[in-house]
Amino acid sequence: MLFLTGLVLIFLVQWLHLRLLRLELPSRYHRALPWILGLIHIPLILFAGLRIIGLGGHGALPLLRGMARGGFYFQAFTVLHLLAGMAAEGLWHLWSRHKPEPPGEALDPGRRAFLRTAALASTGAAVAFGARGAREAYGDPVITRHELAFTNLPPGLEGLRLAQLSDLHSGPLVGPELVRRWRDLTARERPDLLLITGDLVDSRPDELEPVVDAFAGFPATFGTFAVLGNHDYFDDPRPIWRDLEAAGIRCVENASALVRRNGSTLAVMGLQDPMARNGRFRRMVFGPGPRPAEATRDVPVDAFRLCLNHRPSEWEEALTAGARLTLSGHTHGGQINPIPGVSSAHLIGPRTQGFYRQGEDVLYVSRGLGVVGLPLRIAAPPEIAIFTLRRA
């Protein structure tokens, strides 16, 4: 159902794009335009069909996957092109609002000339914008380093280094080479713990293979811990749980793991994503969602509590579990932010990226690493977050 919905949206967007292209290009090309657009989308449609029937993973038909990725880039160009065309139409109406309307059904030749010129200009703008977005999405992530001071940090945890990765989205738009690059950059930071806050795959369990290959045996002194995100529940998550554990990556959903260092204890807790109980994509339910009481069942009173929680909207659940530091992702920092200073992530909630505080308790929302839908990031570069714990 998810991919069928996506195909319907693609057809709708391309119908609007066809109308814009007919305005932009001379009439002698109009008859060929639908055929050209259809040919561009054949690999993408075939790839979506293979995924619907359970094929098309990382090991299947790599050439078709590459062609399908080109189709995703064309979708990105289409969206940017349409936005530019809509802006041009709005500017025309604003500029000509006091001009008299042409008589009868006549089309104002000034409007036609303006929109055609704007459409041609928007093509270049869309290409430039898309190239910038692709560079930001697939270039090296920004490594943000933070020192966090807590008054009740146990002495033995002073100087503990944590690395947070989020929203890898291994799948059609994120391949093994990129995941391996993220792993190498993280390893250079020499963290004591590696923490992954969900959306390891785009939508299918078999997309986890590059993540397992990259992060199995990761050199973190006290181990690697993870929770799943909403995308990890688009299909049966049991293979993801199994393969993470086999790779030495401990999944702490509604559970905790105790890390002891220099006589002090860090409790790494995790909360399950609400999508576990939704089941709307395949009518499967694989958990109760966030359960703070279960996550804290075996946590000693004197332990410093760190919570992995994919959605920042669930921070209150982490606070109920007594978390002093909560790490989240999910928002991608908006991923595509065309308006300077405005995060598109505000569409899904008020906590978009960076730090949020309630008293001495801290939430950090990572922009994550991967992409969803369009292979672009605009004003939301991918991020590897490094935290050093200090005593205040």
Secondary structure, DSSP 8 states (H G I E B T S, - for coil): -HHHHHHHHHHHHHHHHHHHHHHHS-GGGTTTHHHHHHHHHHHHHHHHHHHHTT---TTS-HHHHHHHHHHHHHHHHHHHHHHHHHHHHHHHHHHTTTS---STT---HHHHHHHHHHHHHHHHHHHHHHHHHHHHHHS--EEEEEEEEETT--GGGTT-EEEEE----BBTTB-HHHHHHHHHHHHHT--SEEEEES--BSS-GGGGHHHHHHHTT---TT-EEEE--GGGGSS--HHHHHHHHHTTEEE-TTEEEEEEETTEEEEEEE---GGGGT-TTTS-----S--HHHHTTT--TTSEEEEE-S-GGGHHHHHHTT-SEEEE-SSGGGSB--STT--GGGGT-S--SEEEEETTEEEEE---S--SSSS--BS---EEEEEEEEE-
